[in-house]
């Protein structure tokens, strides 16, 4: 299925599975929101490529932070589980 999206005033068409169209549209909307947040006099970036690069880096940073938080949570849960297992083994 061909799906059309628009980023920075340019239309792009991608072939995606039918069950991925909604995700592509939502991803495009998220990207456009992040790009719009950079707009304005406070963000005098050189060009669209620089804006896209900055947004991509911010999204990657956010993803990495979330992965780290998930890993820490997994480690805490594993520690709690090990403590519970030790307590059960002692009984």
C-alpha positions as CSV (number, residue, x, y, z in Angstrom):
1,X,0.0,0.0,0.0
2,X,1.3,3.5,-0.9
3,X,1.0,6.0,1.9
4,X,1.7,9.7,1.4
5,X,3.1,12.0,4.1
6,X,4.3,15.6,4.3
7,X,7.4,16.8,6.1
8,X,8.6,20.4,5.9
9,X,6.3,21.1,3.0
10,X,7.6,18.2,0.9
11,X,5.4,15.2,0.1
12,X,6.8,11.7,0.3
13,X,5.3,8.5,-0.7
14,X,6.2,5.2,0.9
15,X,5.1,1.7,0.3
16,X,4.1,0.2,3.6
17,X,2.0,-2.7,4.8
18,X,-1.6,-1.9,5.3
19,X,-1.3,-2.4,9.1
20,X,1.6,0.1,9.2
21,X,-0.2,3.1,7.5
22,X,-1.6,4.5,10.8
23,X,1.8,4.2,12.5
24,X,3.5,6.0,9.6
25,X,1.0,8.8,9.8
26,X,1.4,9.0,13.6
27,X,5.2,9.1,13.2
28,X,4.9,11.8,10.6
29,X,2.7,13.9,12.9
30,X,5.1,13.4,15.8
31,X,8.1,14.5,13.6
32,X,6.1,17.5,12.3
33,X,5.3,18.5,15.9
34,X,8.9,18.3,16.9
35,X,9.9,20.3,13.9
36,X,7.3,23.0,14.7
37,X,8.7,23.2,18.2
38,X,12.0,24.3,16.7
39,X,10.4,27.1,14.6
40,X,10.5,30.7,15.6
41,X,13.1,33.4,16.2
42,X,14.7,31.5,19.1
43,X,15.8,28.7,16.8
44,X,17.6,30.3,13.9
45,X,18.9,27.1,12.4
46,X,20.7,27.1,9.1
47,X,18.3,25.0,7.0
48,X,15.7,22.2,7.1
49,X,18.5,19.6,7.1
50,X,19.9,21.0,10.3
51,X,16.4,21.1,11.8
52,X,15.8,17.4,10.8
53,X,19.1,16.4,12.3
54,X,18.4,18.1,15.6
55,X,15.0,16.6,15.8
56,X,16.4,13.1,15.0
57,X,19.1,13.5,17.7
58,X,16.5,14.6,20.2
59,X,14.2,11.6,19.4
60,X,17.2,9.2,19.6
61,X,18.2,10.7,22.9
62,X,14.7,10.3,24.3
63,X,14.6,6.7,23.0
64,X,18.0,5.9,24.7
65,X,16.8,7.5,28.0
66,X,13.7,5.4,28.0
67,X,15.7,2.2,27.2
68,X,18.0,3.0,30.2
69,X,15.1,3.6,32.5
70,X,13.5,0.3,31.4
71,X,16.8,-1.6,31.9
72,X,17.1,-0.1,35.4
73,X,13.6,-1.1,36.2
74,X,14.3,-4.6,34.9
75,X,17.4,-4.8,37.1
76,X,15.5,-3.7,40.2
77,X,12.7,-6.2,39.5
78,X,15.3,-9.0,39.1
79,X,16.9,-8.0,42.4
80,X,13.5,-8.1,44.2
81,X,12.8,-11.4,42.6
82,X,16.1,-12.8,43.7
83,X,15.4,-11.6,47.3
84,X,12.0,-13.2,47.3
85,X,13.5,-16.4,45.9
86,X,16.1,-16.4,48.6
87,X,13.5,-15.9,51.3
88,X,11.4,-18.8,49.9
89,X,14.5,-21.0,49.7
90,X,15.3,-20.4,53.4
91,X,11.8,-21.5,54.5
